[in-house]
């Protein structure tokens, strides 16, 4: 009944009126992904208990996939993607243009559950570095202790099956992490449901019997409208979610103090 009512409504209204109603009632957000918003998500979902929490800033190649993979590691509380190691106030465009910054993942982890070295071990397993500086395997140390521990880890010569070694990582000092544009945060968590929805439309239009409701002009128009809304969100979030925020690299408490 809901689908039938929706189709009847579409037949009566113009496309942009339908889009307005869908967006205003947040129906399209449920269709695409619950995390998508043209505004910055509420900070409550990203607040971290500071007790025993530490952060590590790592260059692991294109930051989209590693940022998602690391959230599955026990003890890692959150990840955020951004830039470090180059000119001040970078943007995604300037980083791609070679401003010296690296795409990095800021890993927030519980030092009582997982150690800094174990975070680096997990990062080695999921890193997909490239040849450009933007995608180099790098560890950005916030202080002398972190630099010492990171260099020790690199010197261990750990190696994964495809030959990438811990010694392939370089350690650099950095004082600032630039939080990337909002549309980069939780990138695949947002995009995967969109692509799945679009793929389902392709399947419907390709394999549905010609005499079925799924092949009717009404359904085809509904699919067209929803596809256009998804495309509109894809474009709008890149026009409006472009703020890059500067965050100092904090290192509290001291790694060496924690080890003692």
Secondary structure, DSSP 8 states (H G I E B T S, - for coil): -HHHHHHHHHHHS-HHHHHHHHHHTTHHHHHH-TT--SS---GGGG----TTEEEEEEEEBSHHHHHHHGGGSTTEEEEEEEEESSSSS--HHHHHTT-S-EEEEEEEEETTTS-HHHHHHHHHHH-B--SSGGG-EEEEESSHHHHHHHHHHHHT--B-TTS-BGGG-EEEE-SEEEE--GGGTTHHHHHHHHHHHHHHHHHHHHHS-TTSGGGSHHHHHHHHHHHHHHHHHHHHHHHH----EEEE----S-HHHHH-
